[in-house]
Amino acid sequence: MTLFHFGNCFALAYFPYFIAYKCSGLSEYNAFWRCVQAGATYLFVQLCKMLFLATFFPTWEGGAGVYDFVGEFMKATVDLADLLGLHLVMSRNAGKGEYKIMVAAMGWATAELVMSRCLPLWVGARGIEFDWKYIQMSFDSNISLIHYIGMAAVVWMFTRYDLPKTFRLPVTVLLALCVYKSFLMELFVHVFLLGSWTVLLVKAVLTGGISLCSLFLFVTLVHSN
């Protein structure tokens, strides 16, 4: 029974990535190693972020239940490095915009999935007691994939030299939302005391909204050219 539960969680977490890779056409471009390189860039960026946070942002020593708003906001700002990493990956790949976006997003999201959720699923989902948190973790991995596809699209649009002026403001707002989404979610949880399923739902709605706006701007920009 525990192995069956692990299989369900594993399939829910990993199969959408496989389906996205196959259906997006990346397999036809033999982009597997490009995605691996994007994943390696993700690991390097996360290492730099951890070193920076450990050096300049010591552990919060305030009272219990006190939310360090400024400290958490500054820590979230460090996620700007993810934007630079995605831009670096896309700038090193030749091809159409959608190809660059999918390679960067697939590599980035898959590396995060392997590094942050593989071990917890293997150890926890095979436990004796059933726990919904591993199902939630699997759903969250799918949300992350959508998030990084939207983020990569926004980064690609923002770095275009021919981006119309009317697109500058909405693209910049979407970039800010992508960077500070985790901070906003933590703030909502602290203020409204949201449950785990509610947090997952809010995160899915917020990510879906950002991604749909990114898709609309991307399609409009591509067709206008």
Disulfide bonds with the S-S distance in Angstrom:
none
